[in-house]
Amino acid sequence: KETVGRGDEIKDEIFIKQFRGVDPAKCKIALKESGGNIDAISGSTISTEAFCKALQRAIDLYNKEK
């Protein structure tokens, strides 16, 4: 169970900036604890992990359709 309201922080610049300039072909979009390069938001690991998985899945689907 996550801390109420912490999941809202995935919209904050401090979290989003981790994705800027990242080449998904060269790195895994995942939390560091899962072998990626993204820091989780403390108290919101479930939301940040779900965000990373959704983004990676979207990238994979996009690349498949190219």
C-alpha positions as semicolon CSV with decimal commas, in nm:
position;residue;x (nm);y (nm);z (nm)
1;K;0,000;0,000;0,000
2;E;0,132;0,342;-0,095
3;T;0,130;0,665;0,098
4;V;-0,182;0,860;0,001
5;G;-0,105;1,141;-0,244
6;R;0,253;1,034;-0,315
7;G;0,162;0,886;-0,655
8;D;0,071;1,237;-0,767
9;E;0,442;1,318;-0,768
10;I;0,492;1,130;-1,096
11;K;0,372;1,454;-1,259
12;D;0,643;1,659;-1,088
13;E;0,951;1,785;-1,273
14;I;1,189;1,610;-1,034
15;F;1,058;1,269;-1,151
16;I;0,988;1,353;-1,516
17;K;1,336;1,498;-1,580
18;Q;1,482;1,148;-1,542
19;F;1,327;1,059;-1,879
20;R;1,454;1,358;-2,078
21;G;1,731;1,276;-2,321
22;V;1,712;0,904;-2,249
23;D;1,751;0,684;-2,554
24;P;1,520;0,389;-2,488
25;A;1,718;0,181;-2,738
26;K;2,025;0,213;-2,516
27;C;1,876;0,185;-2,169
28;K;1,593;0,010;-1,993
29;I;1,308;0,232;-1,876
30;A;1,270;0,078;-1,532
31;L;1,340;0,152;-1,169
32;K;1,700;0,110;-1,057
33;E;1,595;-0,174;-0,829
34;S;1,465;-0,354;-1,140
35;G;1,780;-0,301;-1,345
36;G;1,686;0,032;-1,500
37;N;1,803;0,388;-1,450
38;I;1,501;0,557;-1,289
39;D;1,482;0,653;-0,921
40;A;1,151;0,565;-0,755
41;I;0,957;0,823;-0,560
42;S;0,984;0,732;-0,194
43;G;0,649;0,606;-0,070
44;S;0,524;0,567;-0,428
45;T;0,718;0,274;-0,563
46;I;0,411;0,102;-0,706
47;S;0,304;0,409;-0,907
48;T;0,653;0,486;-1,034
49;E;0,711;0,124;-1,132
50;A;0,376;0,113;-1,315
51;F;0,463;0,437;-1,496
52;C;0,798;0,297;-1,610
53;K;0,646;-0,031;-1,725
54;A;0,372;0,149;-1,919
55;L;0,624;0,381;-2,085
56;Q;0,855;0,093;-2,179
57;R;0,561;-0,103;-2,318
58;A;0,451;0,196;-2,528
59;I;0,806;0,236;-2,663
60;D;0,825;-0,135;-2,745
61;L;0,490;-0,126;-2,927
62;Y;0,592;0,187;-3,119
63;N;0,921;0,028;-3,227
64;K;0,740;-0,290;-3,332
65;E;0,513;-0,090;-3,564
66;K;0,797;0,106;-3,728
